[in-house]
Amino acid sequence: HNGIPLDRFEGVSQGDVERLRARLGIGEEKVIGVVSRRKRQEELIEALKFLPKDVRVLFLGIGEDVKLSKLARKLGVDDRIAYLGWQEDVRPYYSVMSVSVLPSTTEGLSQTILESMLCGVPVVATRAGGNPEVIEDGRNGFLYDPGDSRTLARRIEVLLEDEDTRRRIIQEAKRTVVKRFDIERTIDETERLYYTLTYRRRARSST
């Protein structure tokens, strides 16, 4: 599995976060973030029409996209979406997010999921690729089937409205990352795997 350095997202400046809020014009709105290259962002745009009008979307990793913009205008939600392109430092952005969404149809093991969980941002991701290897649906995040934007909206709504569920999922998500995806553990397990394979190869060679 991928790993993440647990101290990487410590010490984010509150001043940087406030300046980011001011630059993006974010006040009391709820913010859904997608930190990803081009995937199935359409699904979140479609889900947005089912969510309260004070919910905004930040797309990090892509610039404004003709297809996405056309869909957003058609659904009347284009004024609630910001395309922010590639960002060298995503840490302040996690601090303004209420929910992190990963709308992929294929996936390895997403670093975005690990970063979001470590930063206390609850995740809703597709039931695809390696996502279910990290997220246990309803325990440390939510999963939905690719293409099911209505369920995506319902999962987001739970995390925005049900404070007890939100708090529990955030706690379990952080516990999952610390216990299973610390980069030091990843290094140790990778070394152990190589040693095991080397030992087996030598054992076969000696017989």
C-alpha positions as YAML, in Angstrom:
chain: A
units: angstrom
residues:
- id: 1
  name: HIS
  ca: [0.00, 0.00, 0.00]
- id: 2
  name: ASN
  ca: [0.93, 3.64, -0.35]
- id: 3
  name: GLY
  ca: [1.98, 5.42, 2.77]
- id: 4
  name: ILE
  ca: [1.86, 8.99, 4.01]
- id: 5
  name: PRO
  ca: [4.23, 10.87, 6.34]
- id: 6
  name: LEU
  ca: [2.07, 11.63, 9.35]
- id: 7
  name: ASP
  ca: [3.80, 14.94, 10.12]
- id: 8
  name: ARG
  ca: [3.44, 16.32, 6.58]
- id: 9
  name: PHE
  ca: [0.13, 18.03, 7.24]
- id: 10
  name: GLU
  ca: [0.91, 19.40, 10.70]
- id: 11
  name: GLY
  ca: [1.40, 23.07, 11.35]
- id: 12
  name: VAL
  ca: [-0.73, 24.58, 8.60]
- id: 13
  name: SER
  ca: [-0.81, 28.33, 9.23]
- id: 14
  name: GLN
  ca: [-4.21, 29.65, 10.23]
- id: 15
  name: GLY
  ca: [-3.25, 32.87, 8.54]
- id: 16
  name: ASP
  ca: [-2.73, 31.01, 5.26]
- id: 17
  name: VAL
  ca: [-6.13, 29.38, 5.67]
- id: 18
  name: GLU
  ca: [-7.87, 32.69, 6.32]
- id: 19
  name: ARG
  ca: [-6.15, 34.32, 3.35]
- id: 20
  name: LEU
  ca: [-7.26, 31.42, 1.18]
- id: 21
  name: ARG
  ca: [-10.84, 31.80, 2.38]
- id: 22
  name: ALA
  ca: [-10.74, 35.50, 1.56]
- id: 23
  name: ARG
  ca: [-9.25, 34.90, -1.87]
- id: 24
  name: LEU
  ca: [-11.90, 32.31, -2.72]
- id: 25
  name: GLY
  ca: [-14.71, 34.31, -1.14]
- id: 26
  name: ILE
  ca: [-15.61, 31.52, 1.28]
- id: 27
  name: GLY
  ca: [-17.50, 32.53, 4.38]
- id: 28
  name: GLU
  ca: [-19.98, 30.23, 6.10]
- id: 29
  name: GLU
  ca: [-20.51, 28.06, 3.02]
- id: 30
  name: LYS
  ca: [-19.90, 24.32, 3.12]
- id: 31
  name: VAL
  ca: [-17.09, 23.31, 0.76]
- id: 32
  name: ILE
  ca: [-16.72, 20.07, -1.15]
- id: 33
  name: GLY
  ca: [-13.26, 19.49, -2.57]
- id: 34
  name: VAL
  ca: [-11.97, 17.22, -5.31]
- id: 35
  name: VAL
  ca: [-8.17, 16.96, -5.36]
- id: 36
  name: SER
  ca: [-7.54, 15.04, -8.54]
- id: 37
  name: ARG
  ca: [-6.69, 15.18, -12.20]
- id: 38
  name: ARG
  ca: [-9.61, 14.80, -14.63]
- id: 39
  name: LYS
  ca: [-11.81, 11.92, -13.55]
- id: 40
  name: ARG
  ca: [-15.61, 11.80, -13.23]
- id: 41
  name: GLN
  ca: [-16.12, 15.28, -11.80]
- id: 42
  name: GLU
  ca: [-19.44, 15.28, -13.69]
- id: 43
  name: GLU
  ca: [-20.90, 13.11, -10.96]
- id: 44
  name: LEU
  ca: [-20.27, 15.73, -8.30]
- id: 45
  name: ILE
  ca: [-21.74, 18.46, -10.50]
- id: 46
  name: GLU
  ca: [-24.85, 16.32, -10.94]
- id: 47
  name: ALA
  ca: [-24.98, 15.68, -7.18]
- id: 48
  name: LEU
  ca: [-24.67, 19.39, -6.46]
- id: 49
  name: LYS
  ca: [-28.19, 20.08, -7.74]
- id: 50
  name: PHE
  ca: [-29.54, 17.93, -4.86]
- id: 51
  name: LEU
  ca: [-27.55, 19.77, -2.19]
- id: 52
  name: PRO
  ca: [-28.28, 23.06, -0.36]
- id: 53
  name: LYS
  ca: [-27.41, 26.23, -2.25]
- id: 54
  name: ASP
  ca: [-24.77, 27.24, 0.30]
- id: 55
  name: VAL
  ca: [-22.62, 24.26, -0.75]
- id: 56
  name: ARG
  ca: [-19.67, 25.11, -2.98]
- id: 57
  name: VAL
  ca: [-17.26, 22.91, -4.95]
- id: 58
  name: LEU
  ca: [-13.51, 23.34, -5.41]
- id: 59
  name: PHE
  ca: [-11.84, 21.37, -8.19]
- id: 60
  name: LEU
  ca: [-8.10, 21.19, -7.55]
- id: 61
  name: GLY
  ca: [-5.89, 19.60, -10.17]
- id: 62
  name: ILE
  ca: [-7.90, 20.69, -13.22]
- id: 63
  name: GLY
  ca: [-8.54, 24.01, -14.89]
- id: 64
  name: GLU
  ca: [-11.90, 25.06, -16.26]
- id: 65
  name: ASP
  ca: [-13.21, 22.31, -18.49]
- id: 66
  name: VAL
  ca: [-15.60, 22.98, -21.39]
- id: 67
  name: LYS
  ca: [-17.64, 19.82, -20.83]
- id: 68
  name: LEU
  ca: [-17.92, 20.35, -17.07]
- id: 69
  name: SER
  ca: [-18.76, 24.04, -17.45]
- id: 70
  name: LYS
  ca: [-21.48, 23.26, -19.97]
- id: 71
  name: LEU
  ca: [-23.06, 20.69, -17.62]
- id: 72
  name: ALA
  ca: [-22.85, 23.08, -14.65]
- id: 73
  name: ARG
  ca: [-24.59, 25.85, -16.60]
- id: 74
  name: LYS
  ca: [-27.28, 23.43, -17.74]
- id: 75
  name: LEU
  ca: [-27.97, 22.42, -14.13]
- id: 76
  name: GLY
  ca: [-27.78, 25.99, -12.85]
- id: 77
  name: VAL
  ca: [-24.88, 25.36, -10.47]
- id: 78
  name: ASP
  ca: [-22.00, 26.97, -12.38]
- id: 79
  name: ASP
  ca: [-21.74, 29.86, -9.89]
- id: 80
  name: ARG
  ca: [-21.02, 27.36, -7.09]
- id: 81
  name: ILE
  ca: [-17.94, 25.79, -8.69]
- id: 82
  name: ALA
  ca: [-14.31, 26.97, -8.79]
- id: 83
  name: TYR
  ca: [-11.65, 25.40, -11.02]
- id: 84
  name: LEU
  ca: [-8.34, 25.98, -9.29]
- id: 85
  name: GLY
  ca: [-5.88, 24.02, -11.41]
- id: 86
  name: TRP
  ca: [-2.70, 22.48, -10.08]
- id: 87
  name: GLN
  ca: [-1.64, 23.64, -6.62]
- id: 88
  name: GLU
  ca: [1.88, 23.23, -5.27]
- id: 89
  name: ASP
  ca: [0.68, 23.18, -1.67]
- id: 90
  name: VAL
  ca: [-2.75, 21.65, -1.08]
- id: 91
  name: ARG
  ca: [-2.58, 21.71, 2.73]
- id: 92
  name: PRO
  ca: [-4.53, 24.96, 3.28]
- id: 93
  name: TYR
  ca: [-7.24, 23.73, 0.93]
- id: 94
  name: TYR
  ca: [-7.96, 20.71, 3.09]
- id: 95
  name: SER
  ca: [-8.49, 23.12, 5.97]
- id: 96
  name: VAL
  ca: [-11.41, 24.81, 4.19]
- id: 97
  name: MET
  ca: [-13.07, 21.60, 3.01]
- id: 98
  name: SER
  ca: [-16.12, 20.08, 4.66]
- id: 99
  name: VAL
  ca: [-16.06, 16.92, 2.53]
- id: 100
  name: SER
  ca: [-13.56, 15.39, 0.11]
- id: 101
  name: VAL
  ca: [-14.89, 13.51, -2.93]
- id: 102
  name: LEU
  ca: [-13.03, 11.15, -5.24]
- id: 103
  name: PRO
  ca: [-15.26, 10.37, -8.26]
- id: 104
  name: SER
  ca: [-13.05, 7.88, -10.12]
- id: 105
  name: THR
  ca: [-13.96, 4.85, -12.19]
- id: 106
  name: THR
  ca: [-10.50, 3.30, -11.88]
- id: 107
  name: GLU
  ca: [-8.06, 3.93, -9.07]
- id: 108
  name: GLY
  ca: [-4.93, 2.56, -7.47]
- id: 109
  name: LEU
  ca: [-4.63, 3.56, -3.86]
- id: 110
  name: SER
  ca: [-5.38, 7.26, -3.75]
- id: 111
  name: GLN
  ca: [-3.01, 9.58, -1.94]
- id: 112
  name: THR
  ca: [-5.83, 12.13, -1.86]
- id: 113
  name: ILE
  ca: [-7.95, 9.79, 0.23]
- id: 114
  name: LEU
  ca: [-5.13, 9.29, 2.74]
- id: 115
  name: GLU
  ca: [-4.41, 13.03, 2.91]
- id: 116
  name: SER
  ca: [-8.07, 13.90, 3.41]
- id: 117
  name: MET
  ca: [-8.54, 11.31, 6.15]
- id: 118
  name: LEU
  ca: [-5.39, 12.44, 7.97]
- id: 119
  name: CYS
  ca: [-6.48, 16.09, 7.75]
- id: 120
  name: GLY
  ca: [-9.89, 15.39, 9.28]
- id: 121
  name: VAL
  ca: [-11.86, 15.80, 6.05]
- id: 122
  name: PRO
  ca: [-14.43, 13.00, 5.66]
- id: 123
  name: VAL
  ca: [-14.28, 11.20, 2.31]
- id: 124
  name: VAL
  ca: [-16.91, 10.01, -0.14]
- id: 125
  name: ALA
  ca: [-15.34, 7.90, -2.91]
- id: 126
  name: THR
  ca: [-16.42, 5.50, -5.59]
- id: 127
  name: ARG
  ca: [-16.47, 1.80, -4.93]
- id: 128
  name: ALA
  ca: [-13.66, 1.33, -7.45]
- id: 129
  name: GLY
  ca: [-10.07, 0.19, -7.59]
- id: 130
  name: GLY
  ca: [-8.21, 0.47, -4.29]
- id: 131
  name: ASN
  ca: [-10.72, 2.80, -2.64]
- id: 132
  name: PRO
  ca: [-12.47, 0.00, -0.67]
- id: 133
  name: GLU
  ca: [-9.06, -1.11, 0.62]
- id: 134
  name: VAL
  ca: [-8.92, 2.13, 2.60]
- id: 135
  name: ILE
  ca: [-12.55, 3.07, 3.18]
- id: 136
  name: GLU
  ca: [-14.93, 0.84, 5.10]
- id: 137
  name: ASP
  ca: [-18.30, 2.16, 4.04]
- id: 138
  name: GLY
  ca: [-20.06, 3.90, 6.91]
- id: 139
  name: ARG
  ca: [-17.18, 3.44, 9.36]
- id: 140
  name: ASN
  ca: [-14.31, 5.67, 8.24]
- id: 141
  name: GLY
  ca: [-15.88, 7.17, 5.11]
- id: 142
  name: PHE
  ca: [-18.54, 6.50, 2.50]
- id: 143
  name: LEU
  ca: [-18.49, 4.62, -0.79]
- id: 144
  name: TYR
  ca: [-20.88, 4.87, -3.71]
- id: 145
  name: ASP
  ca: [-21.18, 3.13, -7.06]
- id: 146
  name: PRO
  ca: [-19.67, 5.00, -10.02]
- id: 147
  name: GLY
  ca: [-22.36, 6.94, -11.85]
- id: 148
  name: ASP
  ca: [-24.77, 7.10, -8.91]
- id: 149
  name: SER
  ca: [-24.80, 10.86, -8.32]
- id: 150
  name: ARG
  ca: [-27.98, 10.70, -6.22]
- id: 151
  name: THR
  ca: [-26.34, 8.41, -3.67]
- id: 152
  name: LEU
  ca: [-23.24, 10.61, -3.76]
- id: 153
  name: ALA
  ca: [-25.45, 13.57, -2.83]
- id: 154
  name: ARG
  ca: [-27.06, 11.64, 0.03]
- id: 155
  name: ARG
  ca: [-23.68, 10.60, 1.44]
- id: 156
  name: ILE
  ca: [-22.43, 14.18, 1.28]
- id: 157
  name: GLU
  ca: [-25.61, 15.43, 2.93]
- id: 158
  name: VAL
  ca: [-25.16, 13.04, 5.86]
- id: 159
  name: LEU
  ca: [-21.63, 14.34, 6.43]
- id: 160
  name: LEU
  ca: [-22.80, 17.95, 6.26]
- id: 161
  name: GLU
  ca: [-25.88, 17.59, 8.46]
- id: 162
  name: ASP
  ca: [-25.28, 14.74, 10.93]
- id: 163
  name: GLU
  ca: [-22.61, 16.00, 13.31]
- id: 164
  name: ASP
  ca: [-22.37, 12.76, 15.32]
- id: 165
  name: THR
  ca: [-21.78, 10.67, 12.20]
- id: 166
  name: ARG
  ca: [-19.34, 13.22, 10.85]
- id: 167
  name: ARG
  ca: [-17.31, 13.26, 14.06]
- id: 168
  name: ARG
  ca: [-17.23, 9.47, 14.31]
- id: 169
  name: ILE
  ca: [-16.10, 9.02, 10.72]
- id: 170
  name: ILE
  ca: [-13.37, 11.65, 11.09]
- id: 171
  name: GLN
  ca: [-12.03, 9.90, 14.19]
- id: 172
  name: GLU
  ca: [-12.08, 6.46, 12.58]
- id: 173
  name: ALA
  ca: [-10.49, 7.81, 9.39]
- id: 174
  name: LYS
  ca: [-7.55, 9.33, 11.25]
- id: 175
  name: ARG
  ca: [-7.14, 6.12, 13.24]
- id: 176
  name: THR
  ca: [-7.06, 4.11, 10.00]
- id: 177
  name: VAL
  ca: [-4.33, 6.24, 8.44]
- id: 178
  name: VAL
  ca: [-2.17, 6.29, 11.56]
- id: 179
  name: LYS
  ca: [-2.49, 2.55, 12.11]
- id: 180
  name: ARG
  ca: [-2.24, 1.24, 8.54]
- id: 181
  name: PHE
  ca: [-0.79, 3.87, 6.22]
- id: 182
  name: ASP
  ca: [2.07, 5.57, 8.06]
- id: 183
  name: ILE
  ca: [4.95, 5.83, 5.55]
- id: 184
  name: GLU
  ca: [7.33, 4.28, 8.09]
- id: 185
  name: ARG
  ca: [5.14, 1.18, 8.24]
- id: 186
  name: THR
  ca: [4.99, 1.08, 4.44]
- id: 187
  name: ILE
  ca: [8.80, 1.17, 4.25]
- id: 188
  name: ASP
  ca: [9.16, -1.58, 6.87]
- id: 189
  name: GLU
  ca: [6.63, -3.83, 5.15]
- id: 190
  name: THR
  ca: [8.20, -3.28, 1.74]
- id: 191
  name: GLU
  ca: [11.64, -4.17, 3.09]
- id: 192
  name: ARG
  ca: [10.20, -7.24, 4.80]
- id: 193
  name: LEU
  ca: [8.63, -8.35, 1.51]
- id: 194
  name: TYR
  ca: [11.93, -8.00, -0.37]
- id: 195
  name: TYR
  ca: [13.81, -9.88, 2.33]
- id: 196
  name: THR
  ca: [11.23, -12.66, 2.23]
- id: 197
  name: LEU
  ca: [11.42, -12.98, -1.56]
- id: 198
  name: THR
  ca: [15.23, -12.94, -1.46]
- id: 199
  name: TYR
  ca: [15.30, -15.65, 1.20]
- id: 200
  name: ARG
  ca: [12.91, -17.84, -0.79]
- id: 201
  name: ARG
  ca: [14.96, -17.40, -3.95]
- id: 202
  name: ARG
  ca: [18.16, -18.37, -2.17]
- id: 203
  name: ALA
  ca: [16.41, -21.33, -0.58]
- id: 204
  name: ARG
  ca: [15.26, -22.60, -3.98]
- id: 205
  name: SER
  ca: [18.74, -22.09, -5.44]
- id: 206
  name: SER
  ca: [20.36, -24.18, -2.72]
- id: 207
  name: THR
  ca: [18.08, -27.21, -3.26]
...
